[in-house]
Amino acid sequence: MELVLIFFSAAIVNNFVLSYFLGICPFIGVSGKISSAFSMGLATTFVMSITSIVTWLIYHLVLVPNNLDFLQYVSFILVIASLVQFVEMFIKKISQPLYRALGIFLPLITTNCAILGLALFIVLKEYSFIEGIVYGLGAGAGFTLAITLMAGIREELDLADVPKSFQGAPITLLVAGILALAFMGFAGLISG
Amino acid sequence: MSKKATLAREYVKGLWEQNAVFRQVLGMCPTLAVTVSAINGIAMALATTFVLVFSSVIISSIRKLIPSQVRIASYIVVIATFVTIVDLVMKAQFPELSKALGPYIPLIVVNCLILGRQEAFSSKNPVFRSFLDALGMGTGFLVALFLLGGIREIFGNRTLLGLQILPNFYEPWLVMILPAGAFLTLGLMMGFFNTMSQRKKRLEHQTIIQQHLKPQKPALASDGEAN
């Protein structure tokens, strides 16, 4: 039950994009089409769940026992960067269709702050190993949900008559603001 | 003399022309997340500028030693080191601010603004130029964060930098200090600045057209006479 709560709290109530402002760059950059937005979401979820496993292990088995936790930022970001590279090579080897679907998005994920943010939040909230994985999955699901919703709205926006000075980033931000308002409706659902 | 002028340009361009937030739409996450109040915005921008300036200087001075295949990883290590320094200093000296900014200080590591400057500028330019460029970009970031944080603080909390600005009968718009307010304010501000720069461009266009038209006018008149 606790785990279900963690999942939905990360996915909906404390949505990474709409209430923590993590992963805004791809949220604005890759939300033009539903199909690519969904692929980006899947790729991010995939990397997030692996990241939560690996960074948890590194933090609790390597950094803490050796009193090296001041190195966490350097080590986390290096681990994430090499992990993304590794995942890319791995997917390329085992499944060509999957690589074609996710391939171009993987390098972008390294600089997606949602990934590093996830690793930091897991340390900050002192989650156990299992809780960390569930939190990672929830955060990924929330990111996928937000970016896909956004892409759906933007596909409709293409047909709308947006004032010239609001085209591109400004209208996207305004729409995101309205989405964030809508997501606030979930706020009382789960406390924490 | 001309050299000096171009050096000044390296600094000035980051203020407005290539403003990180309003023009390049970089560094969005900290911009939106911490600007609940003006003071938070200033602290975040100063921390980011510190990291940006020092990593630009370091990377620019070792730019010939970094093999291009591993350059991104090397940049990130340099940046992460300075972020760790900032984080530890802030925890020790300004514990309240450090608490308010929370995980967004470590997230400076992945601020695309910093990595973007290293990739686009410091890796190709001498040290002093990179220093100016980084300082300019940092100042532009400071301006943007202060504006955004100030507006949100005034409308959401009646105050600016902790001083009361709006009278008590004004009911604070709670939405401004909620996440939704960040998106809405930044979106409206960007739209406003776009409108301004488009108007400026149009005016420039008109003056150019008029300057080109002027010498043609007598020619047209003489044409008329010939007919």
Interface residues (C-beta under 8 A of the other chain):
Chain A: L18 S19 Y20 F21 L22 G23 I24 C25 I28 F70 L71 Q72 Y73 V74 I77 L78 A81 S82 T110 T111 N112 C113 I115 L116 G117 L120 F121 L124 P163 K164 S165 F166 A169 P170 I171 T172 L173 L174 A176 G177 I178 A180 L181 M184
Chain B: V25 L26 M28 C29 P30 L32 A33 I72 A73 I76 V77 A80 T81 V83 T84 D87 L88 G102 P103 P106 L107 V109 V110 N111 C112 L115 V175 L178 P179 A180 G181 A182 F183 L184 L186 G187 L188 M190 G191 F192 N194 T195 Q198
